[in-house]
Amino acid sequence: MLTVLDPRLSAAGEALRMAPAVASLQGKVVGLLDNAKIGTERFYDHVAEILQARYGVAELIRRRKPDASRPVPEAMLAQMRGADAILSGIGD
């Protein structure tokens, strides 16, 4: 039997909902989640500069996963809970 995974559902089969978009990043806290691949940290250095200089982001919470192939550890997610928005990216 073939199982098809629906990206709109959680592992428990519950519907996932996107968080509402923030109207502005001015004065907001933004999380940058690095997946630990080569190039992501350097890319996020550039993104951080742009977010603060052009969009008025007040604070950045930067975290780097221990490795790209595993989910984000719960403790790391907890550290990012205060963010108004989180960017998660893949880099090589």
N, C-alpha and C positions, 0 to 999 in steps of 0.2 A: 504494500500500500504506500502511495506517495503522499507525504505530508507537505503541504504548502504553507510557508510562513508568511503571515501578513504583517508588514511593518507597522500597521496601524494598531496592532494588538500587543499587549504586554505578554510576558511569558505565561502568565496565568489566564490569558485569553481575554483580558479586560481591554476595553477601548482606551487608547492613549489620546490625550488632548494636548495640543500645543499651548504653551503659555501665551497670553496676549502680548503683542508687540509693545515695546516702550515707545512713547511718542517722541522722546528726545533722550539723548545720552548725557546731556548737560547735568553735571553734578551727580551722576549715577556711579555705582560701583559695578565694574565689569570683571567677570572671571575669564581667564584665559587658561584653558586646559590643554596642555601639551601632551601628545601621545607618545613621546619619547623616540620618535623617528628622527633621523638625521635631517637637519634643516628646519625643523619646526620651531626650535627656540629662536633662531635668527629671524625667521619670518615673524614670529610673535613680537620680537623686539621692535620691528618696523611697525606692526599693527598697533602696538602700545603707544608709540610715538604719535601716530595719526589720531588715535582715539583721544588722547589727552590734548594735543595741539589743535585739532580741527573740531572735535566734538565735545570738548569740555568735560571729559570723564574725570571724576574727582579721585577715584581710587581704582587700582587694578589688583586683583587677587590672582596670582600666577601659581599654578601647580603643574607638576610634571609626573605623568603616570610612571610607575616602575618599569613597565614594558608595554609595547604597542598591541600585543596580542591578547591582553587580558582586560576585563572591565575595570572601571575606576574603583579603587578601594573605597569602602563606605566612609572611612575616616577622612579621606580626601574630599569626598562629596560634602561631608559635614562642614569642612573648612570653607567651602564655597557657597554655603546656604545664604549668606548675607548679600550675595550679588544680585543686582537688578537684571543682569543678562549674563550669559555665559557663552563663550565661543569655544568650540571644540574642533580641532583640526588635525589633519594628517599631513605629514611632510616627509620628503625624502631628499 
